[in-house]
Amino acid sequence: MIKYTLKRLLLGFITLFVLATVTFFLMKAIPGSPFGAEISQLPAATVEKLYAKYNLDKSIPEQYVIYLKNVIRGDFGESLLRKGTDVTTIIAKAAPVTMKLGAVAFVFSMLVGITLGIVAALTKHRWISNAVMVLATVGVSVPSFLFALMLMIVFGVQLQILPIIGLKGPLNYIMPTVALSLYPISMVSRLVRSSMSEAVKQDYMVLARSKGTAPFWVIVKHGLKNCLIPVVTYAGPLVAYLMTGSFVIESLFSIPGLGGEFVTSVTNRDYTLIMALTIFFGALIIIANILTDLLSALIDPRIKLEKGKTAA
């Protein structure tokens, strides 16, 4: 497992390097100045000093090499939009907000998705199972931002029972969490329903029931453990979805997280902040996927991690 982890970490570093490289050159290909149109009103000497400060007076390959050297030393540079502010400071301030919202949405998605999947698989009432599947289909089909707008109109504007702006209190988390969780709940409930439907037919489940074990403990100790394997596998991409999907949600609810910072940085061509956020999100997704593979192996010993792949 240690060998596998080291290989995945090495592959992750390579992936992160490629991601940063592609992002860097794509940003340089975008026309326009990161300092906006007002730079044309500044004296030529001031413009030269400004470009020299951020190494923008050098060729693009030289800028790339300088940037990589600085990143290796842990220096991601200053924000071009907020003079004198390091991008690491901006990320350190906004990241906890996004991570907290993502963590709440992750837990909510797992709890509701697993519960609905188990109910859909074990219920004797076909209409309940069909209702869960309809909900899953709607959740996959409806964009999160459209669902968020509907929640805002109904509960924030018409009923006025939930706050729309910010994350000042527990009530502020309800609508953003539900909007972010709609798609994950649909996916998790489908995975659990399919896995549980197969699990209840297995010999070990029949044996557990024949021994007089309570149905609840049969599901928890035997069925749920095997149903969690596909759910855990999905957890890595789910983290990525919750982090990137929050961009629009944070903008809609005026949440001061990384989503808003990313949108603002792209709009204002804040190159250093864009690069730092890209590397941050890339590293987060890579680590989440590695942890997912390792956790899958711990839950089910039959899973062997060999040659950089998970094989059953």
Secondary structure, DSSP 4 states (H G I P E B T S, - for coil): -HHHHHHHHHHHHHHHHHHHHHHHHHHHHS-S-TT-GGGGGS-HHHHHHHHHHTTTTS-HHHHHHHHHHHHHTT---B-SSSTT-BHHHHHHHHHHHHHHHHHHHHHHHHHHHHHHHHHHHH-S-HHHHHHHHHHHHHHHHS-HHHHHHHHIIIIIIIS--S--S--SSHHHHHHHHHHHHHHHHHHHHHHHHHHHHHHTTSHHHHHHHHTT--HHHHIIIIIHHHHHHHHHHHHHHHHHHHHHHHHHHHHHTT--SHHHHHHHHHHTT-HHHHHHHHHHHHHHHHHHHHHHHHHHHHH-TT-EEETTEEE-
